């Protein structure tokens, strides 16, 4: 799941996945010399080497896509593009959806485009980049794995290094397709101005209404720029993306494949299972965000569960508990104090010669810990230093994430808001978010509770984005007998650990696993999770989870 906050040291997104590729790059399994899996048709040709049309989609072999960072595995990949309609599914605007000033003209343009289609003009097409990384074995299994990226808004191609570092292509080809609107797709719906404001606003009070207004103004600029290019902003969502993956399988001539989704990719995987179950052998989901829950309330739940996991692990280690007693109470007291009296400091960030001003308030501290759960061993020390008047460690980590090159110009905000504003906010009010936060963090002031971690100003952004809601069925629970591996992390403060078992309840052949002491997307950080995942795709009804018994909590840093 994505956010309006900085990416952490290795992964996903100003939102979750943007930095993923950076930490795992170089740890690659290229699969050189492997015999590729074969397509169902095409005279035994390897998957991805034959042009084919299926329904309204066409796959064309071709060069590998552009990437923001070098990805050596692409040198041995088979690449191409999938061309699909920009919009297959149309529904009328919701009766409560109101026109905002300046938007009627854009809506009229969409209506004219629709009329042209009805008069025989072809639908607008978009292209999605495809990269097929061969298996590391000379005798791969016939059913490849397709990777669904996180975010929303992250580019699957950028996550190739993480997938290969975990050995996902040990026995199978792995297919990466850019979701519509993402970095290697055409059109790509990135908006640097939104990312640059996130960096430039370090010196503003995070939760101030004035900061929110500036933030939403940048969102509106993004909206208007994309709409002026003729982009149909109502076409970038989970329903269309699910249809894209169904079209990809058919256009590649694959009879059956496996699905692996991380973070927001779990939301998409569950939608895909519900809407297009044909041809899916098995599904793995890691860092689970069920479509029926997606939004601010479940994000507050994730924060509560992930934070408590770290606090409890510290309390159970004598050295940590002695040096940092009552860590939970200390953290929550600091949130309240900083929200009332923000602290300003100056830090040095690699790659930025000038000192960087950072203002820490309560909301920023909550967002920092949400990402710092990936660096759990240092969390108690950082909180203790802040409590004793030293905000430097926290400010440096937070600023370093926001100012990272991987946080600028990588995320598809067109897809982000297409999902947030059609699938999430129409089904959850701002009051719902505040009530959920208050139940879980009763001491936090309303100004903190109004912005769930990672989702600051989301409802205001969506008023500016001005698209109609998806059909209510978008919130349906997925019921399926497809074998499914449901992975959660005990320190996950971005998608609630309890959301894994929640999703598994209606997946009759599922295996739900919580990997302790690991944060969001356990496959990225846990060799045990990687082993379980590989064993699952080899034997979907009987994955080997034996490694869980040997896991131990991190050794927390103890300051002198």
N, C-alpha and C positions, 0 to 999 in steps of 0.2 A: 504494500500500500504506500502511497506517496505522501508528500507533505509539503508545507511551505517552509520547511526548516532545512538546515544544511545536511548533506550526506555525511555519514560517518566514515571512518578510515577505509572501509573496504566495500561499502555497498550502497545500494540502491537509493538513489535519487536525492536531489534536493529533496526529492522524494526518495523512496527507498533504494532504488537500484542504481542510481547514477554512478556511484563510486565502486560498484562491484568489480568491474573489469580491472580497475587499477590495482587492487590488492592481489588478484589472482593471475594477472598477466605474467606470462613466462613459464607457468607451470602447466605445460600443455602435453596432450597425448595426441599426436597428429595422425596416427594410424596409417603411416606410410606403408605402401605395399599391400594393404588389405584388399581382399576381394569384396567389392561393395555389395550391399543387399540389392536384390533385383526387383524391378517394378513388376506389377501383375501382368502388364502387357508391354509390348515394345520389343519383341524378339529377344528377351533376356537382357535388355540393356539395363545398366545400373540406374537406380533411382536418381532422377534429376538430370538425365542426359538426353531426354526425348521431349520435344515439344508436343503438347497435348491440350485439347480443349475439352472441358467437362462442364456442361450447362452453360452458364454465363461467364465462366472463368477460363483463363488460358495461362498455362505455364510455358515459359520460354527459357531454355538454358542460356546462360550468358555470363558476363564477368561478375566477380564477387562485389558486394556493395562497398561503398565508401564507409569508413569508420572514423570516429573521432580519435581513436588511439590505435596503434598497430596491433593486429591480431594475427600472429604467425600461423595459426591453424587454418586460416583462409587460403594459404598457399596450396594446401592439399584438398581443399573443399570443392564440392561441385555446387555451382551457384546458378542463379537465374532470377526471374521475376514472375510473380503471379499477378495477372491483370484481372480486376474484378469491378463490378459496378460500384460507384461511390455510395449509392443508396439502393438497397433492394426493398427494404421494409418501410412502409409509409403508414402513419396514423395521424388522425386529426389532432390539432392542438387541444389540450385539456380545456374544459369549459372555464376553469379559473385562471388559465394562463393569460396574462394581460400584456398588451403592447407597452413597451417603454419608449420614451422619447427618442426619436431617431432610428427606431428599429422597423417601423412599418415599411419603409422603402426597401430594406433588405428582405423583409418577408415577401413583398411584392415581387422582388427579383426571383425568389425561390418559386413562387407561384408561376411566374412566366416560364421558368425552366421546366417545371412539371408539365405545363401545357405543351411545350415543345416536344416533350417525350411522348405525350398522348397523341401528338400529331405526326408521330413517326420519326422524330429526331432521336438519335441514339442517346442512351444514358451516358452521363459523364463517367469516365473510367479512372481508376487509380491503380498504381502499381505497388506491390509489396515485395521487398527484397527477400530472397530465399538463399540460405546457405546450408548445405548438407555436409556435415563433418563425418568422415568415414570411421567405422569401428576400428579399434586398435587390434583386433584379431583378424587372422586371415580367413576365418570361417564365421562371419557374423550371423546372428539370428535374422530371420527374414522380416521380422516386424520392428521397424525403427521406432525411435522415441522422438516426439515433437515437443519442443520446449516452449512454454508460455511465460513470457517475461513479467516482471513486477511493475510497480509504479502506483497507479496507472501512468502510462506515458513513457516507459522505458523501452529501449530498443533491444529486442532479443539478440540481435547479432553482437551487441556489446557484452552480452553475458556469456558468450562462448567460453572465455577463459575460466570462469567459475565452474561451468558444467564439466569441462574437461579436467580441471584440477581435482574434481570429485570422482573422476573415472566413469562418468556416465556413458561414455562411448566405449567402454571396455569390450562389450559383446554386441553392440548394436550401433548402426548409424544414428546420428542425432541431427534432427532437422530444426533449424532456426528460421523463423519468418518474422520480419518486422511487422508488428501490429500496425493497422492503418493509422496514418498520421505521425508515426514515430520517425526517428532520425534518418533511417536509411530507406524510408518509404517515399513515394512521390504522389501527392504533395507531403512534405514534412511540415508539421504544424508546431514547430518550436517557436518560442517567443523570448529572445534574449532579454528584452526589457523587464520581464517579470523576474527572471533570475538575477539580473543586475540590481534590481530594487531590493531583492532579498539580501544581497551583499551590502548594498549602500545603506540599508536601514539598520545596520549593527549599532550605529550611534543614536538611534531613536529608541524611545520606550516601546518595547515589544507589544504590549497590550493596550496602548493608548488609542483612543478613538481616532485621533489625528493620523496615527500610523496606519490604521485600518483604512481610512479614506484614501490615503496615498496608494496603499496596496491595491485597492479595488480600482483605482484610476488606471493603474498599470494593466490590470486584467482587462479593463474596457478597451484600452489601446490594442491589446493583443487580439481581442475579439474583432474589433473594427478592421484591423489590418488583414486578418485571415478572411473575413467576410468580403472585403473589397477585392480579394483575389478570386472570388467566385466559389470559395469553399462552402459546401453545405454543412454547417456546424452541427446539424441534427443527425448526421450520418456516422459520427465517430463515437461508438458505444459498444457494449458487450454483445448485443444482439448481432450487429453487423460483423464484429470480429469473430464470433462463433461461426457464422456462416462462411467467413473467409477460411477458417481452418478446415471446415468440412469440404470446401471447394479445393483447397490445397491437396488434401488426401486423394480426392478423386482425380485431380489434374496430374498428380504424380503417378497415378496408376497403382496406388497402394491399397491392397485389400483390407489390411488390418494394421493398426499401429498403436503405440502406447503414448500416453500424455503425461508430461511432468510440468506442473505450474508452481511458481514461487510467489509469495506475497500477493499482490493484486492478481497475478496469474492463477491463483487458486479460485478467486471469484469467477474469473473467465472460464476456468476448467469446469467448475460446477455448472455454469450456464451451458457450456458446450455439451457436457454430458446429458443435460436435460433436453436440449434442443436438437442435437444431432448425435445420438448415441451409436448410430451405425458405424461399424468399422473400428470401434475402440476396444482394444484387448484389455487394457488396464490403465489406471490413472493414479499418479502420485501427486499429492498436494502438500506444500510445505509453507508454514506461516499462514494459517487458514483464515480467510475472510469470506464467510458465507454471504451470498447475495441478499439473503433474507435479513441480514443484520447490518450490512455495510453502512457506515456513517459515523457520527460523532459519539453516540452513546457507547457503542462497542469499543471505540478507541479509548474512552475513559476507562472502560473495564480492562482493556489490555494494559494500560498504564498501571492500574492498581495491582494486577496480577504480576506483571513483570517487575515492578519496583519491589513488591513484597518478596518476590523470589530472591532478589539480591539482598534485601535487608535481613531476611531470615537466614540466608547462608552465612552472612557475616556474624549474626548472633550465635550461630552454632559453632563457630570457630573461636576458641578461647582467646587467642591473640587479638583477633579482630574485635570481638565483643568487649574486651578489656580496654583496648585503645580507642574504640569508637562506640561507646555504649549508646543505646537508645537512638540508633541511626535513623529509624523511621520518623520518630518524633522531631529529631533535629532537622531533617529535610523538610518536613511539612511546616515547621515553625519558620524556616528560612523563606519558604514560598510566600507565606503571609507577610513577613517583615519586608521582603524585597518588593512585593507588590505595593506596599504602602510607601516605601522609601527605596526606590531603585538606586543601585550603586553603579558608578561610572568608573571605568578603568581603561588603561591603554596597554595593548599587547603588540608583540611582534609576530608576524605570520610569515612563514617561508614563502618566498616569491613576491613579497610585497615590501619594498624598501622603507616605506613610510609607516610609522606607528599607526595602529588601528584602534579607534575608539569603540568601546563596547559598553552598552548600558545593560545591566542585568536587572530584570524585574522578576516577579514570581512566575509569569507565564514562560519567560525564556528559560528559567531554571527547570521547569517541568519538561520543556522540549529538549533541553540539553540531556536530561537523564534518560529520556526516551531513546535517544541515539547512543548515549554513553553506556547503555546496557550491553552493547557489543564490546565494551572495554571494562567489564564488571570488576576486574581485580583492582582497578584504581578508583572506583566510585567512592568507597568509604573515605579514603584519604582526601579526595577532592571536596566532598561535602564538609569534612572536618576543617579543611583549610578555609573554606568560605565562612564557616561558622566562627572562625577565629580572625576574620577580617582580611583574608587573602583570597580574592576571586580569580587570581591569574590562571590557574590550571583550567578552570571551567571556561573562562573567557577565551583562552587560547584554543581550546578544543572546538568551541562553538564557532569562533571566527574562522578558524582553519577550514572547517567544513564549508561554510558559506562562501569563502573566497577561493576555494579549490577550482581549478579549471574544469574539473569534472562536474561542477555544479552550474556551469554557465552554458546555455545553448544546447543542452543534450535532451531535455525532457519535452515531450509533446504536450504542450498545454492545451492544444485543441482536443486531444483525446482525454486529458485529465478532466477538463471541465465538461466535455461531452458526457462523461460517465458520472462525475459528481452531480451535475445539474439535471440529468434526466433520470438517473437510477438511485441516487442517494437522497439528496435534499428534498425532493417532492414527498418523500415518505417518512420524514423525520423533521420535526420543527426545531427551531432554536431553543424553545422552552424544553423540549425533550432532551436535548443535549445537556442543558444546564441541570435539569433534574437528575439525569444519570450521573453527572459529575458530582453533584452534591451528595448523593447517596454513598458514593465511594470515597470522596474527599470532603467531608462535612466542614472542615475548617477553612477550606479555600474560599477566597472572596469571589463574588459573582464575575468580576472582570477576568479572572483566570478561568473559571468554569465555562464562560461563554465561548472560549476557543479551545476545542478539544485538541490534544497534542497532534501535531502534524497537519491539522486541518484549519488553521487560523483563517478567520473571515470567510469561511466556505459559503455560508448562506448569502452573504453580501456579494461575493464573487458571482454566485449563480444568478442573482438578480441582474447583475451586469451582463452575464453571458446570455440570458434571455432565450432559452430553448424550452420546448414543451417537455413534460414528463414522459417517461416511458410507460407503456401499459403496466398496470399493477402486477401482472404476472411476472414481471422482472424480479419481484421479491419472493417468488415461490421457492419453497424448499426443494432441493434436488433429491429425488427418490430413484435409486438405481441399484441393480445387482451387478454392475461392472465392478470387478475387483479393484479396490482402492486402498492406497496407503495414505494415511492421514498423519502428517508429522507436525509437531508443535515443539517449541522450546520453552523450558521452564523460566528463562529470564526474558521472554519475548514481551516487550512493552509496546509493540506496534500492532500486532494482532494477537488477541487474547489466547493464551494457552488453552482455555476452556472452550474456545471456538472449534478446536479440532474434534473433541468428543461430541460437541453439538452437531457438527456436520455429519459425523459418522453414524449418528442415530438412524438416519434414513438411507444409509448406504449398506445394504444387507450383507455384502461380502467385503466389508472394510476391516482394516487393521489400523487402530488408532494408537499412536506412539508419542509420548512426550519425552523428549530428550532433556534431562535435567542440566541445569547450569549453562545453558546455551541460549543466546538471544534470537532475534528474528531471522528466519531462514536458516535452519540448522544445517542444511546441506552445505552451506557456504563455509561453516566453521568447524563442523564436527566430523572427524573420520568415522565415528560410529554411525552417524546419520547417513553418511555416504555409503557405508557398507550395507546398512539396512536397505537403502534405496536400490542399490545394485542387486541385492538378493531378491528384492520384491519383483523387479522386472524379469528376473530369471524364473521366479516361481511366485506369481501374484497372489496365490491363496495361502502361501506358507513362507513369508519372509523370515530371515534369521535375525532375531533381535537380541541375541545372546550378549552382544557387546555392551548393552545397557548396564549390566550388572557390575561392570568394572569402572564406571564413570565416577569421578570425584569432583567436588567443588573446587573452584580456583583458590589459589593461595592469595589472599588479599594483601595489598601493599600495606605495610606498617611503617608509618613515619617515625623518625627518631624522636 
